[in-house]
Amino acid sequence: MKLYGYWRSGATWRVRIALAWKGIAYEYQPVNLLEGKQHDEPYKALNLMQSVPLLEWHEGEAVRRLAQSLAILDHLEQRYPSPPLLPTDPWLRARARQLAEMVNSGIQPFQTPAVLGQVKALGGEEKPWVEFFYRRGLTALEEETSRTAGRFSVGDAPSFADCCLVPQLYACRRWKFDLSPFPTLTRIEAACEALPAFQAAHPDRQADAVHAPR
C-alpha cells in the first residue's frame, strides 16, 4: 500500500492512525500542500479533488485508488477487520460514524487552506470564522460524545470517532482555541495519545515534518 499525504493534514492523520492500529505496512508519499503539490501532475490526475489523503494498492493486475479519509477507513475496516475500529453493535457502529462525521463534515472543512483563502479573498477574518465553527461543532460533539463515552468516544475501544477527534483537537490548539469547556473530548484525547498507534501517527513523527515549514 502507498499513502499519499501531508504530515499535518488532519484527514491524512486519521488514516495513519487506522493503518498503525491495524498493523498495516505501507509506503508513505508526501504531498506538500503548502507548496501546492496537490495541484501538480501527476498527483492531480490520481485524485481529481487535488487533496489528501489518497490510498493506493494493487489487486492482481489492477491498481486501486481511494480518496477521502472516511471512505478509506471504511475500506480498511472491511478488509482488515481485526483489530476493529468500529463496535460490533449496529447502533454503536452508527454512533461512531456519526461522531466521526460531526468532525469530518461539521468542523474540519471550515479550517482548510482552500476555504480560508476564500474567506480572506472575500474580505473576512480567518480567526473569528474558524472559532465560530470550532465552538459550534465542539459544543455539539462534547454533548453527543458524553452519551456513549467510556474510555474512548464509543465505549472502551478506539473507533473512527477517535481517529477524527485527535487530529481535530490538535488543529484547535494550533489556532489557540480554548478547549477547557470540552472535558470529555480532552479526556478521550489523552487516552488515545497513550496508545502506540496514535503516537506513531502523530505529525511530528512523519518523514516530511522535518523539512516542512511550521
Helices and strands as residue ranges (DSSP letters): E 2-5, H 10-21, E 27-30, G 37-39, H 43-46, E 54-59, E 62-67, H 69-79, H 90-106, G 108-111, H 113-121, H 126-146, H 160-174, H 183-193, H 196-200, G 203-205, G 207-209
